[in-house]
């Protein structure tokens, strides 16, 4: 194999070809997969360990790795460009179709305008002419066709199905509904698709068009399995299936949806679903509600559910050249908003909410499955993507079950303690306890024989859901009771002497271990490791730990109409796929569709927000100015397994716990609310504080002192301008403390992006956690030089973000930051030309 350097760099191999034997290439490839950017020490070690490489100069091996990285980069770039090209081609086709639809809509509006203008003139000139009346009658009959009666016979159902198909296609590709682009959605090769919402039609409607890398039959199979992707779907019962003469299928469905909050009843639908293939080969799945006016089969009302109506909706799936499918999704519903309190009606009258919860959820599921098919079969913690999706679904479904508390699942309500703010439900049915008994296959008896749920809802004012949820996720100690966390973990984890005389630990710190995330990064599945010490004297210094499986979604502040969720359940260290789960958590649903303008990385320091000193608060001023009144409803549900004879005690504890959480959330929401912050004078951005400006000056002065050059071109400017230049520097700049276990204390915008974190969460990341074993060894060897010489230059390598994603960088510089007294204040790192691998 011949390798050469073609990048024009002198002094490497002088343009000579170096031929490697297959054995040499195999040895180099093994090292490359372990470490794509080995240091000179590692390369020399490789030569010593592999005798077959002893006749190759170290600089030639360096060139081989350079060329290998270059080829890998070119391969990935070529693959990415091919994928982008396919997406652009499909997107262009969709845009052309959308343009044709808009032209048809314009033509129809022009025609109708001319028709009504002519009719008005005719009526004015000849008010007694009966011919005009006939024309008007004919025109009205054409604009509002009357549906002929139907019956429950196969022929009658087919007539309803064909009518549903025609109306659905007129919405998907025609002009039956006036569509407007959804706020915040911009079409492009990296977007989820073209998403639109209805304007001025009956009920709420949303439409999406996109490209997915799955065949049409597979797409239809996934979408028809609604519970697998629609988290609000409780059940879909297929009551009858009728084949049609044209090869299609008619199904009669009964669909139930969970209520998203304790303040509203659940919804159900009685549907006809029609699956057929069009003449052009497109696959269509369309649905509509069956009503008494159609004389079709009926479904009596079901207790605890409000019967909603689905207007003609469905999926148009067309095969795409080169593989994959182009899909059109239409969701059109009347959710009967009269049945909920007035404050919640925006949820049931918003097409944007429907698009986020249903239409885009379908597209996300298809894109996620297509992505998983093209990737490795095994992901985080040795789990297959399908298994991780099942865990996410189990968490979400368990939370919805507890939140709704249906009697047919065994839930019953306990009496109130005189206050109606917290509702207590109890479930002792065998089906509910079966999941818990999975832990007891080791022949130890079950201790918990019932499950209790404490739930409540509260209205929040003027705090975006994404901001609040991020705080709850990153600062669990601000609201959680450590002892109750430990109790919940022990209640579902039974072993020898687990509860009788057990020593339940108190957990102070938390470590977030990333498990999986969707390709849009809108949902995270992670394991939370809570660490602490025991209570009893004999194990006071013994580390104790517990684990939570946690699902986090809706942290994108720019996503209009999406709810934010933080759902978790205690698990044991074995983390089996069928582990028992008792989900608890929070759901925050925005009630206003306005778009909040805020920085995703603004500080969430609760202490500084609550303690207003003479120098003002460290809250962002632009956030206060730009954010209007934001209303949202938060729903809280916590589940506890317990022994039946302790029901009253556990119920009292659960009520107090949920009330304390409500109090904590109100305190946090007040602290994060721009209305609270703006009521104090002299507030400044965190980047405008004197402390931050001083740190920026120390960083730049120390860099110039040790390396002899300026870090910033504008280093001669004042404090605020200097800090602004450092904040927007293209390279990742971050500082860590001079402690036994260094943790990060500051990072500029590029540094936060590289670590995938925020300013507050940054303080929970230690320096050693972002490096692999090789990086930690290199850092340990260079650290004495940094302290003695003042700086060190580090070769390129791989580090990890807070979400566990590998990040490559070409080189890095570390230097000691001195304060005004020339004492070491911290260590500053600058990672150059970094990118996610």
C-alpha positions in Angstrom: 0.0 0.0 0.0 1.5 3.3 -1.0 1.0 6.4 1.1 2.1 10.0 0.4 1.6 13.5 1.7 -0.2 15.7 -0.7 -0.9 18.6 1.5 2.3 20.5 0.6 3.7 20.4 4.1 7.6 20.2 4.0 9.7 18.1 6.2 7.3 15.1 6.5 8.1 12.6 3.8 9.6 15.0 1.1 6.9 13.7 -1.4 8.2 10.1 -1.3 5.9 7.2 -1.4 6.1 4.8 1.5 4.8 1.3 0.9 3.3 -0.6 3.8 2.8 -4.4 4.0 -0.8 -5.6 4.8 0.4 -6.5 8.3 1.7 -3.0 8.9 -1.5 -1.5 7.6 -3.5 -3.8 9.9 -1.5 -2.7 12.9 -1.9 1.0 12.1 -5.6 0.6 11.5 -6.0 -1.0 14.9 -4.3 1.9 16.6 -6.3 4.4 14.4 -9.6 3.0 15.6 -8.4 3.3 19.2 -6.8 6.7 18.9 -7.2 8.7 15.6 -4.7 11.3 16.8 -1.9 9.6 18.6 0.8 11.7 20.3 4.5 11.4 19.4 5.0 9.3 22.5 2.2 7.0 21.6 3.6 6.6 18.0 7.0 5.7 19.4 5.3 3.2 21.8 3.6 1.7 18.8 6.9 1.2 17.0 8.3 -0.5 20.1 5.3 -2.8 20.6 5.0 -3.8 16.9 8.3 -5.1 15.5 6.8 -5.0 11.9 6.9 -1.2 12.2 10.4 -0.9 13.4 11.8 -0.1 9.9 9.4 2.9 9.5 10.3 6.4 10.6 8.1 8.0 13.2 7.4 11.0 10.9 6.2 8.5 8.2 3.8 7.0 10.6 2.7 10.6 11.5 2.0 11.2 7.8 0.1 7.9 7.6 -2.3 9.0 10.3 -2.7 12.4 8.7 -3.6 10.8 5.4 -5.9 8.3 7.2 -7.8 11.1 9.0 -8.0 13.0 5.7 -9.5 10.0 3.9 -12.0 9.4 6.8 -13.0 13.0 6.7 -13.4 13.0 3.0 -15.5 9.8 3.2 -17.8 11.2 5.8 -18.1 14.5 3.9 -18.9 12.6 0.7 -21.5 10.6 2.5 -23.0 13.7 4.1 -23.1 15.6 0.8 -24.9 12.6 -0.9 -27.5 12.6 1.9 -27.9 16.3 1.7 -28.3 16.1 -2.1 -31.0 13.5 -1.8 -32.8 15.6 0.8 -32.5 18.7 -1.4 -33.9 16.8 -4.4 -36.8 15.6 -2.4 -37.3 18.9 -0.7 -37.3 20.6 -4.1 -40.0 18.3 -5.3 -42.1 19.0 -2.2 -41.6 22.8 -2.7 -42.6 22.5 -6.4 -45.8 20.6 -5.3 -46.5 23.2 -2.7 -46.0 26.0 -5.3 -48.5 24.2 -7.6 -51.0 23.9 -4.7 -50.6 27.6 -3.9 -51.1 28.5 -7.5 -54.3 26.4 -7.6 -55.5 28.1 -4.4 -54.9 31.5 -5.9 -56.7 30.5 -9.1 -59.6 29.2 -7.0 -59.8 32.4 -5.0 -59.7 34.5 -8.1 -62.5 32.4 -9.7 -64.6 32.6 -6.5 -64.0 36.4 -6.2 -65.1 36.9 -9.8 -68.1 34.6 -9.3 -69.4 36.5 -6.3 -68.7 39.8 -7.9 -70.7 38.8 -11.0 -73.5 37.4 -8.7 -73.6 40.7 -6.7 -73.9 42.8 -10.0 -76.6 40.5 -11.4 -78.6 40.7 -8.2 -78.4 44.5 -8.3 -79.4 44.8 -11.9 -82.2 42.2 -11.9 -83.5 41.5 -8.4 -86.6 39.7 -9.8 -84.9 37.5 -12.3 -85.4 33.9 -11.2 -82.5 32.7 -13.4 -80.2 34.5 -11.0 -81.7 32.6 -8.1 -81.1 29.3 -9.9 -77.5 30.3 -10.6 -76.9 31.2 -7.0 -78.5 27.9 -5.8 -76.4 26.0 -8.2 -73.2 27.7 -7.0 -74.0 27.2 -3.4 -74.7 23.5 -4.0 -71.3 23.2 -5.7 -69.5 24.9 -2.8 -71.1 23.0 0.0 -71.9 19.5 -1.3 -74.4 17.5 0.8 -73.2 14.0 2.0 -75.6 11.3 1.0 -76.8 9.0 3.7 -74.6 6.0 4.5 -75.2 2.7 6.3 -73.2 0.0 8.1 -73.1 -2.4 5.1 -69.8 -3.0 3.3 -71.0 -0.9 0.4 -72.0 1.9 2.7 -68.6 1.8 4.6 -66.8 1.8 1.2 -68.8 4.9 0.2 -67.7 6.6 3.4 -64.1 5.5 2.9 -63.9 6.8 -0.7 -65.3 10.1 0.4 -62.8 10.2 3.2 -60.0 9.5 0.8 -61.1 12.3 -1.6 -61.3 14.9 1.3 -58.0 13.8 2.7 -56.2 14.2 -0.6 -57.8 17.6 -1.1 -56.1 18.7 2.2 -52.8 16.9 1.7 -52.1 18.2 -1.9 -55.1 20.4 -2.7 -56.7 23.6 -1.5 -59.4 22.4 0.8 -57.7 24.0 3.8 -55.8 27.3 3.9 -52.3 26.4 5.2 -49.8 28.8 6.7 -46.2 28.0 7.7 -45.9 27.0 11.3 -44.0 29.7 13.4 -40.4 28.9 13.9 -40.2 26.2 11.1 -37.9 26.9 8.2 -37.6 24.3 5.4 -34.1 23.0 4.7 -32.0 19.9 4.3 -31.6 19.6 8.0 -35.2 20.4 9.0 -37.7 17.8 10.0 -39.8 18.8 6.9 -42.3 21.4 5.7 -44.8 22.0 8.5 -48.0 24.1 8.2 -51.0 24.8 10.3 -54.5 25.7 9.3 -56.0 29.1 9.2 -59.7 29.7 9.6 -61.0 26.1 9.3 -63.3 24.1 11.6 -61.4 22.6 14.5 -57.6 22.5 14.5 -55.4 21.1 11.6 -51.8 20.6 10.8 -49.9 19.3 7.8 -46.3 18.1 7.3 -44.3 17.0 4.3 -41.0 15.3 4.6 -38.5 12.7 3.4 -37.8 9.5 5.4 -35.3 6.7 4.6 -37.9 3.9 4.9 -40.0 2.1 2.3 -43.7 3.1 2.0 -45.0 -0.2 3.5 -42.7 0.1 6.5 -43.8 3.8 7.0 -47.5 2.8 6.9 -46.8 0.0 9.4 -45.2 2.4 11.8 -47.8 5.1 11.5 -50.7 2.7 11.9 -49.2 1.5 15.2 -50.1 4.8 16.9 -49.3 3.8 20.5 -45.6 3.2 19.5 -45.0 6.9 18.6 -47.9 8.9 19.9 -47.3 9.3 23.6 -50.8 10.5 24.3 -52.4 7.4 22.8 -53.7 5.1 25.5 -55.2 2.3 23.3 -56.3 1.5 19.7 -58.8 -1.3 19.4 -59.5 -2.7 15.9 -63.1 -3.9 16.1 -63.6 -4.9 12.5 -61.6 -5.4 9.3 -63.2 -5.4 5.8 -61.2 -6.0 2.6 -62.3 -4.0 -0.4 -62.5 -5.0 -4.1 -59.7 -2.7 -5.1 -57.3 -4.4 -2.7 -57.7 -1.9 0.1 -58.7 -2.4 3.7 -61.4 -0.7 5.8 -61.0 -0.9 9.6 -63.3 0.3 12.4 -61.2 1.7 15.3 -61.8 2.8 18.8 -59.1 5.2 19.9 -58.4 6.6 23.4 -56.1 9.5 24.3 -54.7 10.3 27.7 -55.5 13.7 29.2 -52.3 15.8 29.4 -53.2 17.3 32.7 -55.4 16.6 35.8 -57.6 19.6 34.9 -59.1 18.1 31.7 -60.9 14.8 30.8 -59.5 12.3 28.4 -60.6 12.1 24.7 -61.8 9.2 22.6 -62.6 8.7 18.9 -64.8 6.2 16.9 -63.0 6.0 13.6 -63.0 4.5 10.1 -59.6 3.9 8.7 -59.1 3.2 5.0 -55.9 1.9 3.5 -55.5 1.8 -0.3 -53.0 2.2 -3.1 -53.5 4.9 -5.7 -53.0 4.5 -9.4 -49.5 6.2 -9.3 -48.4 3.6 -6.7 -48.7 5.9 -3.7 -49.9 4.3 -0.4 -52.7 6.1 1.4 -53.9 5.6 5.0 -56.8 7.9 5.8 -59.2 8.2 8.8 -62.3 10.0 9.9 -64.8 9.9 12.7 -68.1 8.0 12.2 -71.1 10.1 13.3 -74.8 9.4 13.5 -75.4 11.7 10.6 -73.7 9.1 8.3 -76.0 6.3 9.4 -72.9 4.1 9.9 -72.0 1.9 12.8 -72.0 3.7 16.2 -70.1 3.5 19.4 -71.8 4.5 22.7 -70.2 7.1 24.9 -67.6 5.8 27.4 -67.4 7.0 31.0 -64.6 9.5 31.8 -64.0 10.2 28.1 -65.2 13.1 25.9 -66.0 12.0 22.4 -63.9 14.1 20.0 -64.1 14.2 16.2 -61.5 13.5 13.7 -62.1 15.1 10.4 -60.6 13.5 7.2 -56.9 13.0 8.1 -54.2 10.5 7.2 -50.9 9.8 5.4 -50.0 9.9 1.8 -46.8 7.9 1.2 -45.0 7.9 -2.1 -41.8 6.0 -3.0 -38.8 8.2 -3.6 -36.2 7.8 -6.3 -33.1 6.3 -4.7 -34.9 4.8 -1.8 -37.0 6.1 1.0 -40.4 7.7 0.9 -42.0 11.2 0.6 -44.8 11.5 3.1 -47.6 13.9 3.5 -49.3 13.9 7.0 -52.6 15.7 7.7 -54.1 15.8 11.2 -57.5 17.6 11.5 -59.6 17.3 14.7 -62.3 18.9 16.7 -61.2 18.3 20.3 -64.4 19.8 21.9 -62.7 22.6 23.8 -66.0 23.4 25.6 -65.4 20.5 27.9 -62.3 22.0 29.6 -61.8 25.1 31.8 -61.5 28.3 29.9 -57.8 28.7 30.9 -57.0 25.4 29.2 -58.9 26.0 26.0 -55.9 27.3 24.0 -54.5 23.7 24.2 -57.5 22.4 22.4 -57.9 25.3 20.0 -54.3 25.6 18.8 -53.2 24.0 15.5 -49.6 24.6 16.6 -50.0 22.4 19.7 -51.6 19.7 17.4 -48.7 20.0 15.0 -46.1 19.6 17.8 -47.8 16.7 19.7 -49.1 14.6 16.8 -48.0 15.6 13.3 -44.4 16.3 14.0 -44.2 13.4 16.5 -45.0 11.0 13.6 -42.3 12.5 11.4 -39.8 12.4 14.3 -40.5 8.7 14.9 -40.0 7.8 11.3 -36.7 9.8 11.0 -35.5 8.3 14.3 -36.2 4.7 13.1 -34.6 5.4 9.8 -31.5 6.8 11.5 -31.3 3.8 13.8 -31.5 1.4 10.8 -28.5 3.1 9.2 -26.4 3.1 12.4 -24.9 0.5 14.8 -27.3 -2.0 16.3 -26.0 -1.3 19.9 -25.9 2.1 21.6 -25.5 3.4 25.1 -25.1 0.8 27.9 -25.2 -2.0 25.4 -28.9 -1.4 24.5 -30.4 -1.7 21.1 -32.2 1.5 19.9 -35.5 -0.4 19.9 -35.0 -1.4 23.5 -34.3 2.3 24.5 -37.4 3.4 22.7 -39.4 0.9 24.6 -37.9 2.2 27.9 -38.9 5.8 26.9 -42.3 4.7 26.0 -42.8 2.8 29.3 -41.7 5.9 31.2 -44.1 8.2 29.3 -47.0 5.7 29.4 -46.5 5.0 33.2 -46.6 8.7 33.9 -49.8 9.1 31.8 -51.5 6.2 33.5 -50.8 7.6 37.0 -51.8 11.1 35.8 -55.2 9.9 34.5 -55.9 7.2 37.1 -58.6 5.3 35.2 -60.8 3.0 37.3 -60.5 0.2 34.8 -56.8 0.0 35.6 -57.5 -0.4 39.3 -57.1 3.2 40.5 -59.3 4.6 43.2 -59.3 8.0 44.9 -58.6 8.5 48.6 -60.5 11.0 50.7 -59.1 14.5 51.0 -57.4 15.9 54.1 -59.5 19.1 53.9 -57.4 20.6 51.1 -58.1 19.9 47.4 -54.7 20.9 46.0 -53.3 17.4 45.9 -55.2 14.3 44.7 -54.3 10.9 46.1 -55.0 7.7 44.1 -54.3 4.1 45.2 -53.9 1.0 43.0 -53.6 -2.5 44.4 -54.6 -4.4 41.3 -52.5 -7.4 40.3 -51.8 -6.0 36.9 -50.2 -2.9 38.4 -48.1 -4.9 40.8 -47.0 -7.4 38.2 -44.3 -5.1 37.0 -42.9 -4.6 40.5 -42.8 -8.4 41.1 -40.3 -8.7 38.2 -37.7 -7.8 40.8 -38.7 -10.7 43.0 -37.6 -13.6 40.8 -34.7 -14.2 43.3 -37.3 -15.9 45.7 -37.4 -13.1 48.1 -40.9 -12.1 49.1 -42.6 -8.9 47.8 -42.8 -6.2 50.4 -44.8 -3.6 48.5 -48.3 -4.7 47.6 -49.9 -1.4 46.5 -49.0 1.8 44.6 -50.0 5.3 45.6 -50.0 8.4 43.3 -50.0 12.0 44.4 -50.8 14.4 41.7 -51.5 18.1 41.3 -51.6 20.9 38.7 -50.6 24.5 39.0 -50.7 27.6 36.8 -47.4 29.3 36.1 -46.9 32.9 34.9 -44.2 34.4 32.8 -41.6 31.6 32.9 -40.9 29.6 29.7 -41.4 25.8 30.2 -38.0 25.0 28.7 -36.1 27.3 31.1 -37.9 25.9 34.1 -37.5 22.3 33.1 -33.8 22.7 32.5 -33.4 24.1 36.0 -35.4 21.2 37.5 -33.2 18.7 35.6 -29.9 20.3 36.5 -30.7 21.3 40.1 -32.5 18.4 41.6 -31.4 19.3 45.1 -33.5 22.5 44.9 -36.8 20.6 44.9 -36.2 16.9 45.7 -36.2 15.3 49.1 -33.2 13.0 49.3 -34.8 10.7 51.9 -37.9 10.2 49.8 -35.8 9.4 46.7 -34.0 6.7 48.7 -37.4 5.4 50.0 -38.7 5.1 46.4 -35.6 3.3 45.3 -35.8 0.8 48.2 -39.5 0.2 47.7 -39.0 -1.4 44.3 -35.7 -3.1 45.0 -36.0 -6.0 47.4 -33.2 -8.3 48.5 -32.0 -9.9 51.7 -32.8 -7.6 54.6 -33.5 -4.8 52.2 -36.1 -3.0 54.3 -36.2 -4.7 57.7 -33.4 -2.9 59.6 -32.1 -1.4 56.3 -30.0 1.7 56.2 -31.4 4.0 53.5 -28.9 6.5 52.3 -29.3 10.2 51.8 -28.3 11.4 48.4 -26.8 14.8 47.9 -25.0 15.0 44.5 -26.2 13.8 41.1 -24.3 12.6 38.0 -26.1 12.6 34.6 -25.1 9.6 32.5 -26.3 10.0 28.9 -28.1 6.9 27.5 -29.7 8.0 24.2 -31.1 11.0 22.4 -33.2 11.6 19.3 -31.5 12.9 16.1 -33.3 16.2 16.6 -31.9 16.4 20.2 -35.4 17.2 21.4 -35.5 14.2 23.8 -32.9 12.6 26.1 -33.0 9.3 27.8 -30.4 9.2 30.6 -29.5 7.5 33.8 -29.1 9.8 36.9 -26.7 8.6 39.5 -27.4 10.0 42.9 -24.5 9.8 45.4 -24.4 10.4 49.2 -23.6 8.8 52.5 -25.6 6.6 54.9 -27.3 7.6 58.1 -26.2 5.1 60.7 -22.9 5.7 62.5 -21.3 2.4 61.4 -21.6 3.4 57.7 -21.5 7.1 57.9 -18.5 7.3 55.6 -19.6 4.5 53.3 -20.6 5.8 49.8 -24.2 5.0 48.9 -25.7 5.5 45.5 -29.0 5.0 43.6 -30.0 5.3 40.0 -32.9 6.9 38.2 -33.9 6.3 34.6 -34.9 9.7 33.3 -36.7 11.0 30.2 -36.3 14.7 29.3 -38.0 16.4 26.4 -39.0 19.9 25.4 -35.9 21.8 26.3 -35.8 23.7 23.0 -36.8 27.3 23.8 -37.5 28.0 20.2 -40.0 25.2 19.6 -43.4 26.9 19.6 -46.3 25.0 21.2 -44.3 22.0 22.6 -44.6 20.9 26.1 -41.7 20.1 28.4 -41.4 16.9 30.4 -39.1 15.5 33.0 -40.1 11.9 33.9 -38.0 9.5 36.0 -38.2 6.2 37.8 -35.8 4.5 40.3 -34.0 1.5 38.9 -31.4 -0.9 40.3 -27.8 -1.2 39.1 -28.6 -4.2 37.0 -30.8 -2.0 34.8 -32.7 -4.9 33.1 -34.9 -4.2 30.1 -37.9 -5.5 32.0 -37.0 -3.7 35.2 -40.0 -2.4 37.2 -40.8 1.3 36.6 -42.8 3.6 38.8 -42.6 6.9 36.8 -42.9 10.3 38.5 -42.2 13.7 37.2 -43.3 17.0 35.7 -45.1 18.1 32.6 -45.2 21.8 31.7 -47.6 22.8 28.9 -47.5 26.3 27.4 -50.9 28.0 27.1 -49.7 30.8 24.9 -48.4 30.2 21.4 -46.1 33.3 21.4 -42.4 32.7 20.8 -40.2 33.5 23.7 -37.0 35.3 22.9 -34.3 34.2 25.2 -30.7 32.9 25.2 -30.5 29.1 25.6 -27.4 29.5 27.7 -28.5 32.2 30.1 -27.6 31.5 33.7 -30.0 29.7 35.9 -28.4 30.5 39.2 -31.3 30.3 41.7 -29.3 31.8 44.6 -28.3 34.9 42.7 -31.8 35.3 41.4 -33.4 35.2 44.9 -30.8 37.2 46.8 -30.8 40.7 45.4 -27.9 42.6 46.7 -26.8 46.2 46.4 -25.1 45.5 43.1 -28.2 44.0 41.5 -29.0 40.6 40.3 -27.0 38.5 37.7 -30.0 37.9 35.5 -30.1 38.5 31.8 -31.5 41.9 30.9 -32.4 41.1 27.3 -34.5 38.2 28.5 -36.5 40.5 30.7 -37.1 42.9 27.9 -38.0 40.5 25.2 -40.2 38.0 26.9 -43.8 38.7 27.2 -46.3 37.2 29.5 -45.9 33.4 29.3 -48.6 31.2 30.8 -48.3 27.5 31.3 -49.8 24.7 33.3 -47.5 22.3 35.2 -48.8 18.9 36.2 -46.9 16.9 38.9 -47.4 13.2 39.6 -45.3 11.1 42.0 -45.8 7.3 42.5 -44.8 5.4 45.6 -44.9 1.6 46.2 -45.9 0.7 49.8 -47.4 -1.9 52.1 -51.1 -1.8 52.4 -51.2 -1.3 56.2 -49.1 1.9 55.8 -51.5 3.5 53.3 -52.5 6.5 55.5 -48.9 7.2 56.5 -47.6 7.1 52.9 -50.5 9.2 51.8 -49.7 11.9 54.3 -46.1 11.8 53.4 -46.9 12.0 49.7 -49.2 15.0 50.2 -46.6 16.9 52.1 -43.9 16.0 49.6 -45.9 17.2 46.6 -46.9 20.4 48.4 -43.2 21.0 49.2 -42.4 20.5 45.5 -45.1 22.9 44.5 -43.7 25.5 46.9 -40.2 24.9 45.5 -41.3 25.2 41.9 -43.2 28.5 42.7 -40.0 29.8 44.2 -37.9 28.7 41.2 -40.4 30.1 38.8 -40.4 33.4 40.6 -36.7 33.6 40.5 -36.6 32.8 36.7 -39.5 35.1 35.9 -38.3 38.2 34.0 -41.2 40.2 35.7 -39.5 39.4 39.1 -36.1 40.3 37.8 -37.1 43.5 36.1 -38.6 44.8 39.3 -35.1 45.5 40.6 -33.0 48.3 39.4 -29.5 48.0 38.1 -29.8 44.5 36.7 -27.1 43.5 34.3 -26.4 40.6 32.0 -24.2 37.9 33.6 -21.6 38.8 31.0 -21.7 42.4 32.1 -20.9 41.9 35.8 -17.6 43.3 37.1 -16.5 39.8 38.1 -16.8 38.5 34.6 -15.1 41.5 33.1 -12.2 41.1 35.6 -11.8 37.4 34.8 -11.7 38.2 31.0 -8.9 40.7 31.6 -7.0 38.2 33.7 -7.3 35.5 31.0 -6.1 37.8 28.3 -3.2 39.4 30.3 -2.0 35.9 31.4 -2.1 34.6 27.8 0.0 37.6 26.6 2.4 37.2 29.5 3.1 33.5 29.0 2.8 33.1 25.2 3.9 36.5 24.1 1.0 37.2 21.8 -2.5 38.6 22.1 -5.4 36.3 22.6 -7.9 38.7 21.2 -7.5 41.3 18.4 -9.5 43.7 20.6 -7.5 43.1 23.8 -6.9 46.8 24.2 -10.5 47.6 24.6 -12.4 48.2 27.8 -13.7 45.5 30.1 -17.2 45.0 28.6 -15.9 45.0 25.0 -13.1 42.6 26.0 -15.5 40.2 27.6 -17.8 40.4 24.6 -14.9 39.5 22.3 -13.9 36.6 24.5 -17.5 35.3 24.7 -17.8 35.3 20.9 -14.3 33.9 20.2 -14.5 31.1 17.6 -12.3 28.7 19.7 -13.6 27.0 22.9 -12.2 28.9 25.9 -12.9 27.5 29.4 -11.5 27.9 32.9 -11.3 25.3 35.6 -10.6 25.7 39.3 -7.3 24.9 41.0 -8.7 22.2 43.3 -7.8 18.5 43.9 -10.7 17.7 41.5 -10.8 20.7 39.1 -14.2 21.7 37.9 -15.1 24.2 35.2 -16.0 27.7 36.4 -16.3 29.6 33.1 -16.7 29.0 29.4 -17.4 31.2 26.4 -20.2 30.4 24.0 -18.0 28.1 21.9 -17.0 26.2 25.0 -20.6 25.8 26.1 -21.5 24.5 22.7 -18.5 22.1 22.7 -19.5 20.7 26.1 -23.2 20.8 25.3 -24.1 22.5 28.6 -25.1 25.8 30.2 -23.2 28.2 32.4 -24.7 26.8 35.6 -24.5 23.1 34.6 -20.9 23.8 33.7 -20.0 24.0 37.3 -21.0 20.3 37.7 -18.5 19.1 35.1 -15.0 18.1 36.3 -12.0 18.5 34.1 -11.2 14.8 34.1 -14.6 13.8 32.9 -14.2 15.4 29.4 -11.0 13.4 28.7 -10.6 9.7 27.9 -7.9 7.7 29.5 -5.2 8.8 27.1 -6.2 12.4 27.5 -6.1 12.2 31.2 -2.6 10.7 31.2 -1.4 13.5 28.8 -3.0 16.1 31.0 -1.4 14.7 34.2 2.0 14.7 32.5 1.6 18.3 31.3 0.1 19.7 34.4 3.4 20.3 36.3 4.7 22.2 33.3 1.6 24.4 33.3 2.1 25.3 37.0 5.9 25.8 36.6 6.3 27.3 33.1 2.9 28.9 33.1 1.6 27.3 29.9 1.6 24.1 27.8 0.7 23.2 24.2 -1.4 20.0 23.9 -1.6 17.9 20.8 -4.9 17.2 19.2 -7.1 14.4 20.4 -10.6 13.4 21.5 -12.6 14.6 24.5 -16.2 14.1 25.5 -19.1 16.6 25.9 -21.4 16.5 28.9 -23.8 14.3 26.8 -21.1 11.8 26.1 -20.5 12.8 22.5 -16.9 12.6 21.3 -15.4 15.9 20.2 -12.1 16.1 18.2 -9.8 19.1 18.4 -6.6 19.8 16.4 -4.7 21.3 19.3 -5.1 23.0 22.6 -3.4 25.5 24.8 -3.5 25.6 28.6 -2.2 28.5 30.7 -2.2 29.7 34.2 -4.5 32.7 34.9 -3.0 35.2 37.4 -5.0 37.7 39.4 -4.0 41.2 40.3 -1.6 40.0 43.0 0.0 37.6 40.4 -1.4 34.6 42.3 -2.7 31.6 40.4 -6.5 32.0 40.1 -7.4 29.2 37.7 -6.3 27.2 34.6 -7.6 28.3 31.2 -7.9 25.9 28.2 -8.4 26.9 24.6 -9.5 24.1 22.2 -8.9 25.0 18.6 -10.8 23.8 15.5 -13.0 21.4 17.4 -15.9 19.4 15.9 -18.2 16.6 16.9 -17.0 13.2 15.6 
